[in-house]
């Protein structure tokens, strides 16, 4: 069972009110996401699972239905690696984003180089700012392990699809113009040319027993 802090409950309730105002005139929808069996996807699959549990609650509050399937009809797919072809929009952690309905969330290597003695990462279990601490706590409570970069990518993939689906029927178009929160201090968007997620990276350094985490554009 997932335990929510008061801060997370209030923040989620605010988001639900905003989202409810966005979809108040829309009929009830079934938002179904396809995925490989989550147990085969390691930490990425755990992130998808956490995102799905939160999306199920959000969809229910808004009068919609949400689910993850391994086969059958779906509005979109999440994947650790982008497939060569797909008949539905895909949010993948890595791979080529050649199709207009395939977007990738991993920060490309060329996006930045960490200083000497530092590590560049997309997520870290000790990151606390911008609500990241609450997300890390929810993940660790659910799975008894720290949240890693792949787990964050699985969680953010589900979040992007659900928020886009709540805004309109054309999921490709909605993903392209989506602005949403990923607990990194600024709104996340997908680049219209590369179709990669634009989000800050984390620079992690050690100072004795302390872990110092800086957010870089």
C-alpha positions in Angstrom: 0.0 0.0 0.0 1.3 3.4 -0.9 1.3 6.0 1.9 1.0 9.7 0.8 2.4 12.6 2.7 0.1 15.6 3.4 2.2 17.7 1.0 1.9 15.2 -1.8 -1.9 14.8 -1.2 -2.4 18.6 -1.3 -0.3 19.0 -4.4 -2.0 16.1 -6.2 -5.4 17.4 -5.2 -4.5 20.8 -6.8 -3.4 19.1 -10.0 -6.7 17.1 -10.0 -8.8 20.3 -9.8 -6.9 21.8 -12.7 -7.1 18.7 -14.8 -10.8 18.3 -13.9 -11.4 21.8 -15.3 -9.6 20.8 -18.5 -11.7 17.7 -19.1 -15.0 18.6 -17.5 -16.7 18.7 -20.9 -15.2 15.5 -22.2 -16.9 12.1 -21.9 -15.4 9.3 -19.8 -12.4 7.7 -21.5 -10.4 4.6 -21.2 -6.7 5.3 -21.2 -4.9 2.1 -21.9 -1.1 1.9 -22.2 0.7 -1.1 -23.7 4.0 -2.4 -22.3 6.2 -5.4 -22.2 5.7 -7.5 -19.0 6.9 -5.0 -16.3 8.9 -7.7 -14.4 11.1 -8.0 -17.5 12.0 -4.2 -17.5 13.9 -3.9 -14.2 13.8 -0.5 -12.6 12.2 1.0 -15.6 9.3 -1.4 -15.1 9.0 -0.4 -11.5 8.8 3.2 -12.5 6.0 2.4 -15.0 4.2 0.5 -12.2 4.4 3.5 -9.8 3.3 5.8 -12.6 0.4 3.5 -13.4 -0.8 3.3 -9.7 -0.8 7.1 -9.5 -2.5 7.4 -12.9 -5.2 5.0 -12.0 -6.1 7.1 -9.0 -6.1 10.3 -11.1 -8.2 8.8 -13.8 -10.7 7.5 -11.4 -11.1 11.0 -9.7 -11.7 12.5 -13.2 -14.2 9.9 -14.2 -11.9 8.0 -16.6 -10.4 4.5 -16.6 -6.7 3.6 -16.8 -4.8 0.4 -17.3 -1.6 -1.2 -18.4 -1.8 -4.1 -20.9 0.7 -6.4 -22.5 -1.4 -7.1 -25.6 -4.5 -5.8 -27.2 -5.8 -2.3 -28.0 -4.0 0.7 -26.4 -3.8 4.4 -26.9 0.1 4.4 -26.5 3.1 2.3 -25.5 5.9 2.7 -23.1 9.2 1.0 -23.8 12.8 0.9 -22.5 14.0 1.1 -26.1 12.0 2.7 -28.9 10.7 0.1 -31.4 11.5 0.3 -35.1 7.8 0.5 -35.9 4.6 1.2 -33.9 1.0 1.7 -34.7 0.4 3.8 -31.6 2.4 6.7 -30.0 5.4 5.5 -28.0 7.3 7.1 -25.1 10.6 5.3 -24.8 13.6 5.8 -22.5 16.2 5.5 -25.3 16.6 4.8 -29.0 15.9 6.5 -32.3 12.9 8.8 -32.4 12.5 8.7 -36.2 8.7 8.4 -36.2 6.7 11.5 -35.4 4.8 9.6 -32.8 7.8 8.2 -31.0 9.4 10.4 -28.3 12.5 9.6 -26.2 13.0 10.7 -22.6 16.7 10.0 -21.9 19.1 12.9 -21.9 21.6 12.4 -24.8 25.2 12.0 -23.9 26.2 15.0 -26.0 23.8 17.2 -23.9 26.5 17.9 -21.3 29.7 16.7 -19.7 30.1 16.4 -15.9 33.0 18.2 -14.3 36.0 16.1 -13.1 34.9 13.9 -10.2 31.2 14.3 -10.9 28.6 12.1 -12.5 25.9 13.3 -14.8 22.5 11.5 -14.3 18.8 11.9 -15.1 17.8 11.1 -11.6 19.2 10.3 -8.1 17.5 8.8 -5.1 18.9 11.5 -2.8 17.5 14.4 -4.9 15.1 16.4 -2.7 14.2 19.7 -4.5 11.1 20.5 -6.4 9.0 17.7 -4.9 11.6 15.1 -5.9 12.0 14.0 -2.3 8.4 13.0 -2.1 8.6 11.0 -5.3 11.7 9.2 -4.1 10.0 8.4 -0.8 6.9 7.0 -2.6 9.1 4.8 -4.8 11.1 3.5 -1.9 8.1 2.8 0.2 6.5 0.9 -2.7 9.5 -1.2 -3.7 12.0 -1.1 -0.8 14.8 0.2 -3.0 16.0 3.6 -4.2 14.6 5.3 -7.3 17.1 5.2 -10.2 17.3 7.0 -13.5 15.6 4.2 -15.4 12.8 4.1 -12.8 12.2 7.9 -13.2 12.0 7.4 -17.0 9.4 4.7 -16.5 7.4 7.0 -14.2 7.7 10.0 -16.5 6.7 8.0 -19.6 3.3 7.1 -18.0 2.8 10.6 -16.7 3.4 12.2 -20.1 1.0 9.8 -21.9 -1.8 10.3 -19.3 -1.5 14.1 -19.2 -1.5 14.2 -23.0 -4.4 11.9 -23.2 -6.5 14.0 -20.8 -6.0 17.0 -23.1 -7.3 15.6 -26.4 -7.9 12.7 -28.7 -4.8 13.3 -30.9 -2.1 11.9 -28.6 0.8 12.7 -31.0 -0.2 16.4 -31.2 -0.8 16.6 -27.5 2.6 15.1 -26.7 4.2 17.6 -29.1 2.8 20.6 -27.2 2.7 19.1 -23.7 4.2 21.0 -20.8 4.3 19.0 -17.6 6.0 18.6 -14.2 8.7 16.0 -13.6 10.1 17.3 -10.3 13.1 19.0 -11.9 12.3 22.7 -11.3 10.9 23.6 -14.6 8.2 22.5 -17.1 9.2 19.6 -19.3 8.5 19.6 -23.0 9.4 17.5 -26.0 11.7 19.0 -28.6 9.7 19.5 -31.9 12.6 18.4 -34.1 14.5 15.7 -32.2 11.3 14.6 -30.2 13.5 14.1 -27.1 12.3 15.2 -23.7 13.8 18.5 -22.7 14.7 18.3 -19.0 17.6 19.3 -16.8 20.2 16.7 -15.9 21.7 16.3 -12.4 25.4 16.7 -11.6 26.3 14.5 -8.6 29.4 14.9 -6.6 30.7 13.5 -3.3 32.1 15.6 -0.5 33.0 13.1 2.2 29.8 11.4 3.3 27.7 14.1 1.6 26.1 13.8 -1.8 25.8 17.2 -3.6 23.3 17.4 -6.4 23.1 20.3 -8.8 20.5 20.8 -11.5 21.9 21.8 -14.9 19.8 23.1 -17.9 
